[in-house]
Amino acid sequence: MTNSADLDRLRWSWSSEAVAWMRARLRGVDEALEQSDLAHVMVLGDSQVGKTTLLLRLLGVTDPKAAAKAAAPLRAGRGRGRSATPVPIRYQWSGDPDHWSLAYDGSGDASGAPAETAWLTSGQLKKRLRSFRTGATGDRLRWETRARPLEIGLPDRFAGPDRRTDLRVFDLPGLHGAGVEEREAAKALLAVYAPVVDHVVFVVSADQFAEMVRDPAITENPFLLGWGDQAHRFSLVFTRAFSGDSVRRHLHAVLGEPGYPGWTRDRVVAAVQEHYAEQLLVSELPPVAPSALFPVEIGESWKELLDSDPSYAEAVAPVCDELLRRLSDTVARYSEPDRRHLAAPEIAARVEMVVRTNVRRREKALRTAAQAWGSAKQAHTEALAFVERAQAAAKAARRRTEALRKRLYKLAEWPVEYVRPSKPDMKGSLVRAKQEDERAAWTESARRAWTDWRETTEEPEVPRQPPHDLSTRIRQAYDELCGCCHLCERWKGFMGEGPNRCYERMTDVGTRMPARIRSMLSEHADSATPRVAKAEADANAQCTVASRYAGHTGETVARTIAELDERLERASEAQVEDAANLTVARSVRAVHSQRNETYVHHLLDRAAHAEGDERSWLVLAALRGIHDLSRMFP
């Protein structure tokens, strides 16, 4: 026999079946369907802006002293000015007047069954929370991104006289913690939890909102990027909202001083919301409905305002209370247990968010790939031009080497035109003077030969001038070839030789001196050969480098073309997948309606064959199913 408990357990089975049907047909957008049973609202903001204090107030901790006592163990010993929340936490009431409840299993399953609950004193809780931080300054988080969030229950003694709210809200570590690792961990947690919540509460100091929402952790997340276009998914809480001079001037201009007739709670609420809506526009941010803005003073900023300007603080206190009440109603609406099912109409919007983000990523990747291909083509074109230049330079170097070789060959046969001085009387000092004249004449012949030959070559490495010691070397060669005895007439009779024999020796120099001169000049000119050879070797090496670089750039072009083609192919396939996903997602109403109709008909069919209380339960369950569908798609 069916009872109310069985029917309550199956109440949302038709919705789960509809989501399962859609999940089976959607590809690559799983995060759009992810839900968590723990919470559907997330509090997000920078460190030290009052997130935890705000949550305590929303839970019903209205007394400032009680809030301070409750916040102390939650800070885990962290000093003022340092981020307190170490891990994702869902706050609730423990149900015990004196003890905190803590549920944590570290299973890595953020949507599994609740862990076993521990009951702790404030000191024990403080120690337990401190264990989630490590490092000398405690700025590193010891937490697995996919681990199940902590569930912390407050002792009932902190509750105020007003109603207590059973919130289902995530409190995440602040985005801008002190340490790099803490900031990166906070962003990673945000990426995990943003897809599983239906409502996000931004909490930020009134003058820092623009900077926070431009953070890549938000701008690169499809579930947070559209905060300006989806006001129903976001509430904006500005702390330190009444302290600034600009808001005071605005209230004074619109309503007058506190105590004036126009200074009523509702009018101040409207005025301050409109002021901050205008400030968003001034900051070139998307327009937001004033009703989604909650400017308040809480925690330390409230104490500072109360100490500095008691009358003004007392005047704005009812305004803060009213705004916090409205925020609490909003959070409570999104915190109800059935929210995971009632959020079904947002599936299409969530899928569209993911699709749009994927499209942007693909387009960015395609642009990057196209740019890489363009850069590779440009580099390859330049490399080919480099190769062409290097080859031309190498060819010119080879021509230069060959030209030098030919000119040296010519020099080795170059005529040495010698104009011999006339024969003198071969007597004594006249002989030696005659020899000196011949040495000078040979030197002049060598210089003239060099000059004539040098004019036939344009090789810059060949010296412009003949050897600097040419005269000395010719003198030495002349003396060697002549074999002068330097005795002249003094010993001629004794030696059996006369002046004529001396002249013969001097004349005989002419048969061998040209070869000596050509050898000297060739040796001098050949000094250019190593330098020209090195230039050719360098040019050939440059050719090798250029060819290798061209090969490398050619491979890069081929690789970038392949990558671009692959991305284009994947993008084409993804477009088809996107269209299919959007078709499935946009059928969310029809799918849920069909499953609901089947569910209701099944209950009514069973009711027709049931009797007594069972029939009544079945009929009521069917009516409730119809009502639930109406709530889901109002």
C-alpha positions in Angstrom: 0.0 0.0 0.0 1.3 3.5 -0.9 1.7 6.0 1.9 2.5 9.7 2.0 6.2 9.1 2.7 6.5 7.0 -0.5 4.8 9.6 -2.5 6.9 12.4 -1.0 10.0 10.5 -1.9 8.9 10.2 -5.5 7.5 13.7 -5.7 10.1 15.0 -8.1 10.8 11.8 -10.0 9.3 13.2 -13.1 11.6 16.2 -13.0 14.7 14.0 -12.4 13.6 11.8 -15.4 13.3 14.9 -17.6 16.8 16.1 -16.6 18.2 12.6 -17.1 16.7 12.5 -20.6 18.2 15.9 -21.4 21.6 15.0 -19.8 21.8 11.9 -22.0 21.3 14.1 -25.1 23.5 17.0 -24.2 27.2 17.0 -25.1 29.9 19.0 -23.6 27.7 21.1 -21.3 27.5 19.0 -18.2 28.2 21.9 -15.9 25.0 23.5 -17.1 23.0 20.6 -15.5 25.1 20.1 -12.4 23.2 20.7 -9.1 24.1 20.4 -5.5 21.8 19.3 -2.8 23.8 21.4 -0.3 23.0 24.9 -1.4 21.8 27.0 -4.4 23.0 30.4 -3.3 26.7 31.5 -3.2 28.2 34.4 -1.4 31.2 35.8 -3.4 33.5 38.7 -2.9 37.0 39.9 -1.9 38.6 39.0 1.4 37.7 41.1 4.4 34.6 42.8 3.0 32.1 41.2 5.5 30.8 38.0 3.7 30.8 35.9 6.8 29.3 38.7 9.0 26.6 39.2 6.4 25.8 35.5 6.4 25.5 35.4 10.2 23.1 38.4 10.0 21.0 36.6 7.3 20.8 33.5 9.5 19.3 35.6 12.3 22.3 36.7 14.4 21.2 40.3 14.8 23.0 41.3 18.0 26.4 42.7 17.2 28.0 41.2 20.4 26.6 37.8 19.5 27.8 38.2 15.9 31.3 39.0 17.2 31.3 35.9 19.4 30.1 33.7 16.6 32.6 35.1 14.1 35.6 34.6 16.5 36.0 30.8 16.1 35.1 31.1 12.4 38.1 33.3 11.9 40.3 30.4 13.0 42.7 32.7 14.7 43.3 34.9 11.7 44.0 38.5 12.6 42.1 41.4 11.3 42.9 42.3 7.7 43.5 38.7 6.7 41.0 36.4 4.9 39.2 34.2 7.3 37.1 31.7 5.4 39.5 28.9 4.5 37.2 26.6 2.6 33.6 26.5 1.1 31.2 26.4 4.0 27.4 26.1 4.3 26.1 27.7 7.4 23.0 26.6 9.3 21.7 26.2 12.9 23.0 23.3 14.9 19.9 22.9 17.0 22.0 22.7 20.1 22.1 25.8 22.4 25.9 25.6 23.2 27.7 23.4 20.6 28.6 23.9 17.0 27.9 21.2 14.5 30.5 20.3 11.8 29.9 17.9 8.9 32.8 17.0 6.7 34.1 13.8 5.2 36.6 15.1 2.5 35.2 12.5 0.2 35.7 14.6 -2.9 32.0 14.3 -3.7 30.3 17.7 -3.4 26.9 16.3 -3.9 26.9 13.1 -1.9 25.2 12.2 1.3 25.9 14.3 4.4 28.9 13.3 6.4 28.7 12.3 10.0 28.2 15.3 12.3 30.6 16.3 15.1 29.6 18.5 18.0 32.3 21.0 18.9 33.0 23.8 21.3 34.1 27.2 19.9 37.7 26.3 20.7 37.5 23.0 19.0 35.9 24.5 15.9 38.6 27.2 15.8 41.3 24.5 15.9 39.5 22.4 13.2 39.2 25.3 10.8 42.8 26.3 11.4 43.8 22.9 10.2 42.6 23.7 6.7 45.4 26.3 6.4 49.1 25.7 6.1 52.3 27.6 5.5 54.1 30.0 7.8 51.5 32.7 7.3 48.5 30.4 6.9 47.9 31.7 3.4 47.8 28.2 1.7 44.6 26.2 1.7 44.7 22.5 2.4 41.6 21.5 0.5 40.7 19.4 -2.5 38.7 21.4 -5.0 36.1 18.7 -5.4 35.8 17.9 -1.7 32.4 18.2 -0.1 31.9 21.6 1.5 31.9 21.9 5.3 28.5 22.2 6.9 28.8 24.3 10.1 25.8 24.8 12.4 25.7 27.7 14.8 24.8 27.2 18.5 21.2 28.4 19.1 22.4 30.9 21.7 23.5 33.2 19.0 20.0 33.6 17.6 18.3 36.9 17.9 14.6 37.4 18.9 13.5 37.5 15.3 13.0 34.6 13.0 15.9 32.3 12.2 16.4 31.5 8.5 17.3 28.0 7.3 19.6 29.2 4.6 21.3 26.9 2.0 24.2 29.2 1.1 27.9 28.7 0.2 30.4 31.0 1.7 33.6 30.8 -0.4 37.1 32.1 0.4 37.7 35.6 -0.8 39.0 36.1 -4.3 41.9 38.4 -3.3 43.5 36.7 -0.4 47.0 37.6 0.9 48.9 34.7 -0.7 49.1 33.7 -4.3 48.2 30.0 -3.6 45.1 31.1 -1.6 44.0 33.3 -4.4 44.4 30.6 -7.0 42.6 28.1 -4.7 39.7 30.5 -4.3 39.4 30.9 -8.1 39.5 27.2 -8.6 36.7 26.7 -6.0 34.7 29.4 -7.7 34.9 27.6 -11.0 33.6 24.5 -9.3 30.7 26.0 -7.4 29.5 28.7 -9.9 27.7 26.2 -12.1 25.8 24.5 -9.3 24.1 27.6 -7.7 21.0 29.5 -8.9 21.8 32.8 -7.2 25.0 34.6 -6.5 25.4 37.3 -3.8 28.3 39.6 -4.6 29.6 41.2 -1.4 32.1 44.0 -1.9 33.2 47.3 -0.4 31.2 50.0 -2.1 34.2 51.6 -3.8 35.7 48.3 -5.1 32.9 46.6 -7.0 34.1 47.6 -10.5 37.6 46.1 -9.9 36.1 42.9 -8.5 33.7 42.1 -11.4 36.6 42.7 -13.9 38.6 39.9 -12.3 39.3 37.1 -14.8 37.9 34.6 -12.3 34.5 36.3 -13.0 34.9 37.5 -16.6 36.1 34.0 -17.7 33.3 32.1 -16.0 30.1 31.7 -18.1 27.9 31.5 -15.0 29.2 34.8 -13.6 30.0 36.7 -16.7 26.4 37.7 -17.4 25.8 39.3 -13.9 24.6 42.5 -15.6 22.2 40.7 -18.0 20.6 38.4 -15.5 19.6 40.4 -12.6 17.4 37.6 -11.2 20.5 35.5 -10.6 22.5 38.1 -8.8 22.2 40.3 -5.7 24.8 43.0 -5.1 25.7 43.9 -1.5 27.8 47.0 -1.0 29.4 47.2 2.4 30.6 50.5 3.9 27.8 51.9 1.7 26.8 54.9 3.9 30.2 56.0 5.0 31.3 57.7 1.8 30.8 61.4 1.3 29.2 60.8 -2.1 26.2 58.9 -0.7 25.8 61.4 2.1 25.7 64.3 -0.4 23.2 62.4 -2.5 20.9 61.7 0.4 21.1 65.3 1.6 20.3 66.5 -2.0 17.4 64.2 -2.5 15.9 63.9 1.0 17.5 66.6 3.2 19.1 66.0 6.5 18.1 63.1 8.8 15.0 64.1 10.7 13.4 66.0 7.7 9.9 64.8 6.7 11.3 63.2 3.5 13.7 61.1 5.5 11.6 57.9 5.8 13.0 54.4 5.8 11.5 53.4 2.4 12.5 56.7 0.7 16.1 56.4 2.0 16.1 52.8 0.8 15.0 53.8 -2.7 17.4 56.8 -2.8 20.5 54.9 -1.8 19.7 52.0 -4.2 19.2 54.5 -7.0 22.5 56.2 -6.1 24.5 53.0 -6.4 22.7 52.1 -9.6 23.9 55.4 -11.0 27.4 54.7 -9.7 27.6 51.5 -11.6 26.8 53.4 -14.8 29.5 55.9 -14.0 31.9 53.0 -13.7 30.9 51.9 -17.2 29.4 48.7 -15.9 26.1 47.1 -17.1 22.9 48.7 -15.7 21.4 46.9 -12.7 17.9 47.2 -11.3 18.1 49.2 -8.1 16.0 46.5 -6.3 19.0 44.1 -6.8 21.3 46.4 -4.9 21.7 46.1 -1.1 23.9 48.9 0.3 24.5 48.3 4.0 26.8 48.9 7.0 27.7 45.7 8.9 30.4 44.5 11.2 33.4 46.7 11.7 32.2 49.4 9.3 29.0 49.8 11.3 31.0 50.2 14.6 33.2 52.8 12.9 30.2 54.7 11.6 28.5 54.5 15.0 31.6 55.8 16.8 32.3 58.6 14.3 28.7 59.9 13.7 26.2 58.4 16.1 23.2 60.4 14.9 23.8 59.6 11.2 24.3 55.9 12.1 21.1 55.7 14.0 19.3 57.4 11.1 20.5 54.8 8.5 20.2 51.8 10.9 16.5 51.1 9.9 17.5 51.4 6.3 20.2 48.7 6.7 17.8 46.5 8.6 15.2 46.8 5.8 17.7 46.1 3.1 19.1 43.1 5.0 15.5 41.8 5.4 14.9 42.1 1.7 18.2 40.3 1.0 17.2 37.6 3.4 13.9 37.1 1.7 15.7 36.8 -1.7 18.3 34.3 -0.3 15.6 32.3 1.4 13.6 32.1 -1.8 16.5 30.5 -3.6 17.5 28.4 -0.6 14.4 26.2 -0.3 15.0 22.4 -0.7 12.9 22.2 -3.8 15.0 24.8 -5.6 17.0 22.3 -7.6 13.9 21.2 -9.3 12.2 24.6 -9.6 15.3 25.9 -11.3 14.6 23.6 -14.3 13.6 26.5 -16.6 17.1 27.9 -16.2 18.6 24.8 -17.8 18.2 26.3 -21.3 19.7 29.6 -20.1 22.6 27.7 -18.5 23.2 25.7 -21.6 23.1 28.8 -23.7 25.7 30.4 -21.4 28.0 27.4 -21.8 27.4 27.4 -25.6 28.2 31.1 -25.9 31.3 30.7 -23.8 32.4 27.7 -25.9 31.8 29.7 -29.0 33.9 32.6 -27.7 36.7 30.2 -26.8 36.5 28.5 -30.1 36.6 31.8 -32.0 39.5 32.9 -29.8 41.3 29.6 -30.5 40.6 30.0 -34.2 41.9 33.5 -34.2 45.0 32.4 -32.3 45.5 29.5 -34.7 45.0 31.8 -37.8 47.4 34.3 -36.3 49.9 31.6 -35.7 49.5 30.4 -39.3 49.9 33.9 -40.6 53.0 34.5 -38.4 54.4 31.2 -39.6 53.8 32.0 -43.2 55.4 35.4 -42.8 58.4 33.8 -41.0 58.7 31.2 -43.8 58.5 33.9 -46.5 61.3 35.8 -44.8 63.2 32.5 -44.4 63.0 31.8 -48.1 64.1 35.3 -48.9 67.0 34.8 -46.4 67.9 31.5 -48.2 67.8 33.4 -51.6 70.1 36.1 -50.2 72.4 33.6 -48.6 72.6 31.6 -51.8 73.3 34.7 -53.9 76.0 35.7 -51.3 77.5 32.3 -51.5 77.5 32.3 -55.3 79.1 35.8 -55.3 81.7 34.5 -52.8 82.6 31.6 -55.0 82.9 33.9 -58.0 85.1 36.1 -55.9 87.3 33.2 -54.9 87.6 32.0 -58.5 88.3 35.5 -59.8 91.1 35.9 -57.2 92.5 32.5 -58.2 92.6 33.5 -61.8 94.2 36.9 -61.1 96.9 35.2 -58.9 97.5 32.8 -61.8 98.0 35.9 -64.1 100.3 37.5 -61.6 102.5 34.4 -61.6 103.1 35.0 -65.3 102.9 38.8 -65.2 105.7 40.5 -67.3 108.3 42.5 -65.3 109.5 45.2 -67.6 113.0 46.1 -66.6 114.8 49.2 -68.0 118.4 48.6 -67.3 120.7 51.6 -66.7 123.5 52.2 -69.3 126.8 50.5 -68.8 129.4 52.6 -66.9 133.1 52.4 -66.8 133.7 49.3 -64.7 136.0 50.9 -62.2 136.0 50.7 -58.5 133.2 52.7 -56.9 131.5 53.1 -60.3 130.7 49.4 -60.3 129.0 49.5 -57.0 127.1 52.6 -58.0 126.1 50.8 -61.2 124.8 47.9 -59.1 122.8 50.3 -56.9 121.2 51.8 -60.0 120.2 48.3 -61.1 118.7 47.5 -57.7 116.6 50.7 -57.9 115.6 49.8 -61.5 114.5 46.3 -60.5 112.6 47.8 -57.5 110.9 50.2 -59.8 110.1 47.4 -62.3 108.5 45.4 -59.5 106.4 48.3 -58.3 105.3 49.0 -61.8 104.4 45.3 -62.3 102.4 45.3 -59.1 100.5 48.5 -60.0 99.7 47.3 -63.4 98.4 43.9 -62.1 96.5 45.4 -59.2 94.5 47.6 -61.6 93.2 44.4 -63.2 91.5 43.1 -60.0 88.7 44.6 -57.9 89.2 42.3 -54.9 89.3 44.6 -51.9 91.2 42.0 -49.8 94.3 42.3 -52.1 96.6 45.0 -50.7 96.6 48.2 -52.6 100.3 48.7 -52.2 103.2 46.3 -52.9 105.1 44.7 -50.0 106.5 47.4 -47.7 109.9 45.7 -47.7 110.0 45.3 -51.5 113.2 47.3 -51.9 115.0 45.4 -49.2 113.9 42.0 -50.6 115.0 42.9 -54.2 118.3 44.1 -52.9 118.8 40.8 -51.2 117.8 38.9 -54.3 120.0 41.0 -56.5 123.0 40.5 -54.3 122.3 36.7 -54.1 121.9 36.4 -57.9 124.8 38.7 -58.8 127.3 37.2 -56.4 129.3 40.4 -56.1 132.8 40.0 -54.6 133.2 43.7 -53.8 137.0 43.5 -54.7 136.7 45.4 -57.9 140.1 46.5 -59.4 142.2 45.8 -56.3 142.4 42.0 -56.9 141.3 41.7 -60.4 144.7 40.7 -61.7 145.3 38.3 -59.0 141.9 36.7 -59.3 142.2 36.4 -63.0 138.9 38.2 -63.6 138.2 41.7 -64.8 135.4 44.3 -65.1 133.8 42.5 -68.0 133.2 39.4 -65.8 131.5 41.6 -63.2 129.2 43.1 -65.8 128.4 39.6 -67.0 127.2 38.7 -63.6 125.2 41.8 -63.3 123.7 41.1 -66.7 122.9 37.5 -65.7 120.6 38.8 -62.9 118.1 39.9 -65.5 117.4 36.2 -66.5 116.3 35.2 -63.0 115.2 38.4 -61.2 111.7 38.6 -62.9 110.8 35.2 -61.5 111.9 36.3 -58.1 109.9 39.5 -58.4 106.7 37.6 -59.5 107.2 35.2 -56.6 107.4 38.1 -54.1 104.4 39.8 -55.6 102.4 36.6 -55.7 103.2 35.8 -52.1 102.1 39.3 -51.2 98.8 39.1 -53.2 98.1 35.6 -51.9 97.6 37.0 -48.4 94.1 37.8 -49.6 93.3 34.2 -50.3 92.6 33.1 -46.6 90.3 36.1 -46.1 88.4 35.5 -49.3 88.2 31.8 -48.5 86.9 32.5 -45.1 84.3 34.8 -46.6 83.2 32.0 -48.9 83.1 29.5 -46.0 81.0 32.0 -44.0 78.6 32.5 -46.9 78.3 28.7 -47.3 77.7 28.3 -43.6 75.0 31.1 -43.8 73.4 29.1 -46.6 73.3 26.1 -44.4 71.8 28.1 -41.5 69.3 29.7 -43.8 68.3 26.4 -45.3 67.8 24.8 -41.9 65.8 27.8 -40.7 63.6 27.7 -43.9 63.0 24.0 -43.2 62.1 24.7 -39.6 59.7 27.5 -40.7 58.3 25.3 -43.4 57.5 22.6 -40.7 55.9 25.3 -38.5 53.7 26.4 -41.4 52.7 22.8 -42.0 52.0 22.3 -38.4 50.0 25.5 -38.0 48.0 24.7 -41.1 47.2 21.3 -39.7 46.2 22.8 -36.3 44.0 25.4 -38.0 42.4 22.8 -40.2 41.8 20.6 -37.2 40.3 23.5 -35.2 38.1 24.4 -38.1 36.9 20.9 -38.4 36.3 20.7 -34.6 34.5 24.1 -34.7 32.3 22.8 -37.5 31.5 19.7 -35.5 31.0 21.8 -32.4 28.5 24.1 -34.2 26.4 21.1 -35.1 26.7 19.9 -31.5 25.8 23.4 -30.2 22.7 23.5 -32.4 21.7 20.1 -31.1 22.3 21.1 -27.5 20.3 24.3 -27.9 17.4 22.3 -29.4 17.4 19.9 -26.5 17.8 22.6 -23.9 15.0 24.7 -25.3 12.7 21.7 -25.1 13.0 21.8 -21.3 9.4 22.9 -20.8 8.0 20.3 -23.2 10.1 17.5 -21.7 9.2 18.3 -18.2 5.6 18.8 -19.1 5.5 15.4 -20.8 7.2 13.6 -17.9 4.9 15.4 -15.4 1.8 14.4 -17.5 3.0 10.8 -17.5 3.6 11.0 -13.7 0.2 12.5 -13.0 -1.7 10.0 -15.2 0.1 7.2 -13.6 -0.9 8.4 -10.1 -4.5 8.9 -11.3 -4.6 5.4 -12.8 -3.4 4.0 -9.6 -5.9 6.1 -7.7 -8.8 4.7 -9.8 -8.0 1.2 -8.6 -7.2 2.2 -5.0 -9.5 2.6 -2.0 -9.7 4.7 1.1 -6.8 6.7 2.3 -4.5 5.4 -0.5 -6.8 6.8 -3.1 -6.8 10.2 -1.4 -3.0 10.2 -1.1 -2.6 9.4 -4.8 -5.0 12.0 -5.9 -3.3 14.6 -3.7 0.1 13.6 -5.1 -1.2 14.0 -8.6 -2.6 17.5 -7.8 0.7 18.4 -6.1 2.5 17.2 -9.3 0.4 19.6 -11.4 1.0 22.4 -8.9 4.8 21.7 -8.9 4.8 22.0 -12.7 3.0 25.3 -12.4 5.5 26.5 -9.9 8.4 25.4 -12.2 6.9 27.1 -15.2 4.7 29.9 -13.8 
